[in-house]
């Protein structure tokens, strides 16, 4: 009796990463481009490093554009007075770790939301503003001022993506 040997190919990280990127070549990185500097992370530890180093006050404008909300609304989410924002932005200061974390989490949420809504930003923007039963009747946008609220909105997007609305 002849024995067949199985050929097992060694794991290829490059091949796995390419497969994970998908057919459209979507990046595995989150990118925050602010004040001429690019902040890039692909995992939680890199995210921690970006948060600890701080992101510039200018990044608030980027979030404002992506959320299609006035800067004043984003300042309310992050909890920064307009005068402080104006002063620190002109000094090219960095946000503290709490504020940086909210900006980083909002960046990830916006990217994920647009992906869930098949890159139809207008649909995602409308969804953010509508009251949602799975969020206790609150609009997703109203929960973006805390890390826990952002996590709840992410969970809701995850349920939408996988068709589980319960």
N, C-alpha and C positions, 0 to 999 in steps of 0.2 A: 504494500500500500504506500502510495506516494504522498508525502506531506506537502501541503502548500504553505508557503510562508507569505505572510502579509507584509507588504511594503508600507511602512508608516512614514509619511513625510514629516520632517521636523517642522515645528511651528515657526511660521514666518511673521514677525511683527509687522514688517512693511506691508505684506499682503493683507494682513488683518486690518491694518489701519486704512488701507485703500478701500477695502470692502466696507468698512464702517462709514467711510465718507459718503458712500452711496453713488448712484449713477450720475448725479449732477455735480459731484465733486464738492459737496458742501464741507466746509471747514469743521474740524473738531475743536476749534478754538473759539473763545469769545474774545472780541476785540472792542476796546474802548479807545477811541481816538479823540484826544482832547489836548488843546493848546499846543499842537505840534508834536505831542508825544503819544506813542501807541502803547497801550497796556494790553497785554495778551495773556490768557490763561486757558488751560485745557483740563485742569483737575482741581480738586479742592485745596490741595497744598499750594499750588500756584496762585489760586484765588486768595488764600490767606496772605501770601507775600504781597500781592497787589494791594490788598486792604491795609496791611500794616505800613506799607510805604506811602499810602495815601494817593488819592487821585485829585487833580486840580479842580478848583471851584468852577472852572470853565466847563467841566463835564456836565454840569447841571443844565447848561444850554443844549447839549447834545441829547440828554434825556427828554428835555422839553420838546425838542423837534421830533423825536421818535414817538413820544406819546401824543403829539399834536395838541399839547396843552401849553398855556402860557408859563413862562419861567416862574411867575409868582405861585402857580399851582405846585410846581416841583419843589420850590422853596418851602412851601407848606408841608409837603410830604416829608422832606428831609429835616424840617424843623429849624430852618435858618432864616433870621430876619433879613429883609431886603437890604438894609443899610450895611449889615455885616457882609452879605454876599457881594455888594458893590465894592466895598473896601478890599476884601480878601481877593477878589477876582483881579482888581487892578494891581495888587501886590504879587500876583501869580502864586498865591498860597495854595497849600494842599488841604483838603478836607480831613477831618479827624477820622479815626478808624470806624466809628459808628456810622458817620455820614458816608464814608467811602464804601462801607459794606452795603448800605442801601443802594447806592449808585450801581455797584457791581451786580447786586441781585436784580435790580431793575433792568439792567442790560441783558442779563440772562433770561429774565421773564419775557421781555419784549421779543427777543430772538425766538424763544420757544413758542410764544403766542402766535407770531407771524407764521412760523412753521406749521403749527396745528391748524391754522386757518388757510393752509395751502398758499402761503405767500400773498394772501389778499389782505393787505394792511388795513383797508377801510373796514372790512368785516371785523377784524380784530379790534379796531378802534371803537366800533359800535358796541361790540361785546363788552369791552371794558367799562362802558358807561351805563349799561343796562343792569337793573336789579336782577340778582341771580338767586333762585331758590336754594341751590346747594351751598350758597354762602350766607344763608340766613336772611335772604331778601336784600342784602347789601350789594352794591355794584362792586365789581372787582377793583375798580379804580379807587374806591373809598378805603380799601384795605392795604394800600401800598405804602403806608407810613411806618409799618413795622416789619421786621424780618418774618415774624409768624404770619402776618397777613399776606405777605408775598408768597410764603410757603403754601398757604391755603389756596391762593389764586393759581399757583403752579399745580396743585393737586387737582383743582377743578379743570384746568387745561388738560391734564393727564387723563382724566375721566372722559373728556370730550374726544381726545385723540383715540382712545381705545373703545369708545362707544358705550361706556358705563356711566349713565347719567344719574344713577341712584346715589 
